[in-house]
């Protein structure tokens, strides 16, 4: 699934989706606690709820998303809540940022929308490329450990599936997910240019704190 396809899917549901995503995840707040830097990146920023938290820990925040509808929601949130956010329509596999520019990043609930596997690996390498030598990022993806998938059988390579979003009025919009087996998530990170500093399962999601392979 290309960035254009992901963007078109979320453009259809952006306004309704944003209304259901008001608060930052506690895992993101925990990751950012005690960290600071100049440039923050919210990759797959959605409606900007995590960019808002990043803004408390960095001088400048860039939000990248494939959906212009969600970027509009993020711009509205930033204006209403009074934080500064630079927004870019972009693809997680081709980031419009220079090498080593980002001090803190969150890449949550996004990589699982990319396919095939090679695009997911490319996106992880792009994150490694833009991280500063001492930069840190939090990466997350849906896991087969999530209760939604407890009856699904996998061979350890995760699960490709569609998860429908239901709009007011009953229309459903399918969204592609690659649901990671936890061991597969670890393996993809190990194959990437990132260095894993910590990993965990929480609320049915895989999480990893990572840095670039070029760190001092």
DRENDO-1510 file (C-alpha; in Angstrom, 1 decimal, always signed):
<recs>
REC; n; res; u; v; w
REC; 1; UNK; +0.0; +0.0; +0.0 .
REC; 2; UNK; +1.5; +3.3; -1.1 .
REC; 3; UNK; +1.4; +6.5; +0.9 .
REC; 4; UNK; -1.2; +7.8; -1.6 .
REC; 5; UNK; -3.5; +4.8; -0.9 .
REC; 6; UNK; -3.1; +5.2; +2.9 .
REC; 7; UNK; -3.8; +9.0; +2.5 .
REC; 8; UNK; -6.9; +8.5; +0.4 .
REC; 9; UNK; -8.3; +6.0; +3.0 .
REC; 10; UNK; -7.8; +8.3; +5.9 .
REC; 11; UNK; -9.0; +11.3; +3.9 .
REC; 12; UNK; -12.4; +9.6; +3.8 .
REC; 13; UNK; -12.7; +9.2; +7.5 .
REC; 14; UNK; -10.5; +12.1; +8.8 .
REC; 15; UNK; -13.1; +14.2; +10.6 .
REC; 16; UNK; -14.8; +11.3; +12.3 .
REC; 17; UNK; -11.5; +9.6; +13.1 .
REC; 18; UNK; -10.1; +12.7; +14.7 .
REC; 19; UNK; -13.1; +13.1; +17.0 .
REC; 20; UNK; -12.3; +9.7; +18.5 .
REC; 21; UNK; -8.6; +10.4; +19.0 .
REC; 22; UNK; -8.6; +13.3; +21.6 .
REC; 23; UNK; -5.9; +12.2; +24.0 .
REC; 24; UNK; -2.3; +11.1; +23.8 .
REC; 25; UNK; -1.4; +7.5; +24.7 .
REC; 26; UNK; +0.3; +7.1; +28.1 .
REC; 27; UNK; +3.1; +5.2; +26.5 .
REC; 28; UNK; +4.0; +8.3; +24.4 .
REC; 29; UNK; +3.9; +10.5; +27.5 .
REC; 30; UNK; +6.1; +8.0; +29.4 .
REC; 31; UNK; +8.6; +7.9; +26.5 .
REC; 32; UNK; +8.9; +11.6; +26.3 .
REC; 33; UNK; +9.1; +12.2; +30.1 .
REC; 34; UNK; +12.6; +13.6; +30.9 .
REC; 35; UNK; +13.6; +13.9; +27.2 .
REC; 36; UNK; +14.1; +17.1; +25.3 .
REC; 37; UNK; +15.7; +18.3; +22.0 .
REC; 38; UNK; +15.4; +20.9; +19.3 .
REC; 39; UNK; +13.5; +19.1; +16.5 .
REC; 40; UNK; +10.7; +16.6; +17.2 .
REC; 41; UNK; +9.0; +14.5; +14.5 .
REC; 42; UNK; +5.6; +12.9; +14.7 .
REC; 43; UNK; +5.6; +10.4; +11.8 .
REC; 44; UNK; +2.0; +9.5; +10.9 .
REC; 45; UNK; +0.9; +12.4; +13.0 .
REC; 46; UNK; -2.9; +12.0; +12.4 .
REC; 47; UNK; -4.8; +14.8; +14.2 .
REC; 48; UNK; -1.7; +16.0; +16.1 .
REC; 49; UNK; -2.5; +14.7; +19.5 .
REC; 50; UNK; +1.0; +13.3; +20.0 .
REC; 51; UNK; +2.6; +16.3; +18.3 .
REC; 52; UNK; +1.1; +18.4; +21.0 .
REC; 53; UNK; +2.9; +16.4; +23.6 .
REC; 54; UNK; +6.1; +16.6; +21.6 .
REC; 55; UNK; +5.8; +20.4; +21.5 .
REC; 56; UNK; +6.4; +20.4; +25.3 .
REC; 57; UNK; +9.7; +18.6; +24.9 .
REC; 58; UNK; +11.2; +20.2; +21.7 .
REC; 59; UNK; +11.6; +23.7; +20.2 .
REC; 60; UNK; +10.0; +22.7; +16.9 .
REC; 61; UNK; +7.8; +19.9; +15.8 .
REC; 62; UNK; +7.2; +18.5; +12.3 .
REC; 63; UNK; +4.2; +16.4; +11.7 .
REC; 64; UNK; +4.2; +14.1; +8.6 .
REC; 65; UNK; +1.1; +12.3; +7.3 .
REC; 66; UNK; -0.1; +10.8; +4.0 .
REC; 67; UNK; -3.6; +12.1; +4.6 .
REC; 68; UNK; -4.2; +15.8; +3.9 .
REC; 69; UNK; -7.5; +15.4; +5.7 .
REC; 70; UNK; -5.8; +14.4; +8.9 .
REC; 71; UNK; -3.2; +17.2; +8.4 .
REC; 72; UNK; -6.1; +19.7; +8.3 .
REC; 73; UNK; -7.4; +18.2; +11.6 .
REC; 74; UNK; -3.9; +18.6; +13.1 .
REC; 75; UNK; -3.6; +22.2; +11.9 .
REC; 76; UNK; -7.0; +22.9; +13.6 .
REC; 77; UNK; -5.9; +21.3; +16.8 .
REC; 78; UNK; -2.6; +23.3; +16.9 .
REC; 79; UNK; -4.5; +26.5; +16.3 .
REC; 80; UNK; -7.1; +25.8; +18.9 .
REC; 81; UNK; -4.6; +24.6; +21.6 .
REC; 82; UNK; -1.9; +27.1; +20.9 .
REC; 83; UNK; +1.1; +25.0; +20.0 .
REC; 84; UNK; +3.3; +25.4; +16.9 .
REC; 85; UNK; +3.3; +22.6; +14.4 .
REC; 86; UNK; +4.9; +22.4; +10.9 .
REC; 87; UNK; +2.9; +20.0; +8.8 .
REC; 88; UNK; +4.1; +18.1; +5.7 .
REC; 89; UNK; +2.1; +15.8; +3.4 .
REC; 90; UNK; +4.5; +12.9; +3.0 .
REC; 91; UNK; +5.3; +9.2; +2.8 .
REC; 92; UNK; +6.8; +7.3; +5.8 .
REC; 93; UNK; +9.1; +5.5; +3.3 .
REC; 94; UNK; +10.5; +8.8; +1.8 .
REC; 95; UNK; +10.8; +11.4; +4.6 .
REC; 96; UNK; +11.3; +15.0; +3.4 .
REC; 97; UNK; +13.9; +15.7; +6.1 .
REC; 98; UNK; +17.7; +15.9; +6.1 .
REC; 99; UNK; +20.0; +13.4; +7.6 .
REC; 100; UNK; +20.5; +13.5; +11.4 .
REC; 101; UNK; +18.0; +16.4; +12.0 .
REC; 102; UNK; +15.6; +14.8; +14.5 .
REC; 103; UNK; +16.2; +14.7; +18.2 .
REC; 104; UNK; +12.9; +13.0; +19.3 .
REC; 105; UNK; +10.4; +11.1; +17.2 .
REC; 106; UNK; +7.2; +9.2; +17.7 .
REC; 107; UNK; +6.2; +6.7; +15.0 .
REC; 108; UNK; +3.1; +5.1; +16.4 .
REC; 109; UNK; +0.2; +3.2; +14.9 .
REC; 110; UNK; +1.4; +3.9; +11.4 .
REC; 111; UNK; +4.0; +1.4; +10.1 .
REC; 112; UNK; +1.3; -1.3; +10.2 .
REC; 113; UNK; -0.5; +0.4; +7.4 .
REC; 114; UNK; +2.4; -0.1; +5.0 .
REC; 115; UNK; +2.8; -3.0; +2.6 .
REC; 116; UNK; +4.7; -5.0; +1.5 .
REC; 117; UNK; +7.3; -5.8; +4.2 .
REC; 118; UNK; +10.0; -4.1; +2.2 .
REC; 119; UNK; +8.2; -0.7; +2.5 .
REC; 120; UNK; +8.0; -1.2; +6.3 .
REC; 121; UNK; +11.8; -1.9; +6.4 .
REC; 122; UNK; +12.5; +1.2; +4.2 .
REC; 123; UNK; +10.4; +3.4; +6.5 .
REC; 124; UNK; +12.4; +2.1; +9.5 .
REC; 125; UNK; +15.6; +2.9; +7.7 .
REC; 126; UNK; +14.3; +6.4; +6.9 .
REC; 127; UNK; +13.6; +7.0; +10.5 .
REC; 128; UNK; +17.2; +5.9; +11.3 .
REC; 129; UNK; +18.5; +8.3; +8.6 .
REC; 130; UNK; +16.7; +11.4; +10.0 .
REC; 131; UNK; +17.5; +10.7; +13.7 .
REC; 132; UNK; +20.4; +12.7; +15.2 .
REC; 133; UNK; +23.3; +10.6; +16.5 .
REC; 134; UNK; +21.9; +10.8; +20.0 .
REC; 135; UNK; +18.3; +10.9; +18.9 .
REC; 136; UNK; +15.6; +8.6; +20.2 .
REC; 137; UNK; +12.3; +7.5; +18.7 .
REC; 138; UNK; +9.3; +5.4; +19.9 .
REC; 139; UNK; +8.0; +3.0; +17.3 .
REC; 140; UNK; +4.7; +1.1; +17.8 .
REC; 141; UNK; +2.4; -1.3; +15.8 .
REC; 142; UNK; -0.6; -3.4; +16.4 .
REC; 143; UNK; +0.3; -6.9; +17.6 .
REC; 144; UNK; -1.2; -10.4; +17.3 .
REC; 145; UNK; -1.3; -10.2; +21.1 .
REC; 146; UNK; -4.2; -7.7; +20.9 .
REC; 147; UNK; -7.5; -9.2; +22.0 .
REC; 148; UNK; -9.0; -8.4; +18.6 .
REC; 149; UNK; -6.8; -11.0; +17.1 .
REC; 150; UNK; -6.8; -13.7; +19.8 .
REC; 151; UNK; -8.7; -16.1; +17.6 .
REC; 152; UNK; -6.5; -15.6; +14.6 .
REC; 153; UNK; -3.8; -18.2; +13.8 .
REC; 154; UNK; -0.6; -17.0; +12.4 .
REC; 155; UNK; +2.7; -18.8; +11.5 .
REC; 156; UNK; +4.8; -16.2; +13.3 .
REC; 157; UNK; +5.0; -13.8; +10.3 .
REC; 158; UNK; +2.1; -11.6; +11.4 .
REC; 159; UNK; -1.3; -11.1; +9.8 .
REC; 160; UNK; -2.4; -9.0; +6.8 .
REC; 161; UNK; -6.0; -8.0; +7.2 .
REC; 162; UNK; -8.5; -5.2; +6.7 .
REC; 163; UNK; -10.1; -3.5; +9.7 .
REC; 164; UNK; -13.2; -1.5; +8.8 .
REC; 165; UNK; -13.9; +2.0; +10.1 .
REC; 166; UNK; -17.6; +2.7; +10.4 .
REC; 167; UNK; -18.7; +6.3; +9.7 .
REC; 168; UNK; -21.9; +7.9; +11.0 .
REC; 169; UNK; -24.7; +6.6; +8.9 .
REC; 170; UNK; -23.2; +3.1; +8.6 .
REC; 171; UNK; -20.7; +3.4; +5.7 .
REC; 172; UNK; -17.6; +1.2; +6.3 .
REC; 173; UNK; -14.1; +2.1; +5.0 .
REC; 174; UNK; -11.6; -0.8; +5.0 .
REC; 175; UNK; -8.1; +0.0; +6.3 .
REC; 176; UNK; -5.2; -2.3; +5.6 .
REC; 177; UNK; -3.2; -3.5; +8.7 .
REC; 178; UNK; -0.2; -5.7; +8.9 .
REC; 179; UNK; -0.6; -7.0; +12.5 .
REC; 180; UNK; +2.8; -7.8; +13.8 .
REC; 181; UNK; +3.8; -11.0; +15.6 .
REC; 182; UNK; +6.0; -9.7; +18.5 .
REC; 183; UNK; +9.0; -11.7; +17.3 .
REC; 184; UNK; +8.5; -10.5; +13.8 .
REC; 185; UNK; +8.5; -6.8; +15.0 .
REC; 186; UNK; +11.8; -7.4; +16.8 .
REC; 187; UNK; +13.2; -9.1; +13.7 .
REC; 188; UNK; +12.3; -6.2; +11.4 .
REC; 189; UNK; +13.8; -3.7; +13.8 .
REC; 190; UNK; +17.0; -5.8; +14.0 .
REC; 191; UNK; +17.2; -5.9; +10.2 .
REC; 192; UNK; +16.8; -2.1; +10.0 .
REC; 193; UNK; +19.4; +0.6; +10.5 .
REC; 194; UNK; +18.0; +1.3; +14.0 .
REC; 195; UNK; +19.4; +0.2; +17.3 .
REC; 196; UNK; +16.8; -1.0; +19.8 .
REC; 197; UNK; +17.3; +0.3; +23.4 .
REC; 198; UNK; +14.1; -1.1; +24.9 .
REC; 199; UNK; +11.0; -3.0; +23.8 .
REC; 200; UNK; +7.7; -4.1; +25.3 .
REC; 201; UNK; +4.1; -5.2; +24.7 .
REC; 202; UNK; +1.5; -2.8; +26.0 .
REC; 203; UNK; -2.3; -2.7; +25.4 .
REC; 204; UNK; -2.0; -5.1; +22.5 .
REC; 205; UNK; +0.8; -3.1; +20.8 .
REC; 206; UNK; +4.5; -3.7; +20.2 .
REC; 207; UNK; +6.7; -0.8; +21.3 .
REC; 208; UNK; +10.4; -0.1; +20.9 .
REC; 209; UNK; +12.6; +2.8; +21.9 .
REC; 210; UNK; +15.2; +3.1; +19.2 .
REC; 211; UNK; +18.1; +5.2; +18.1 .
REC; 212; UNK; +20.2; +5.4; +14.9 .
REC; 213; UNK; +22.9; +2.9; +14.0 .
REC; 214; UNK; +25.2; +5.9; +13.7 .
REC; 215; UNK; +24.9; +7.0; +17.4 .
REC; 216; UNK; +28.1; +7.8; +19.2 .
</recs>
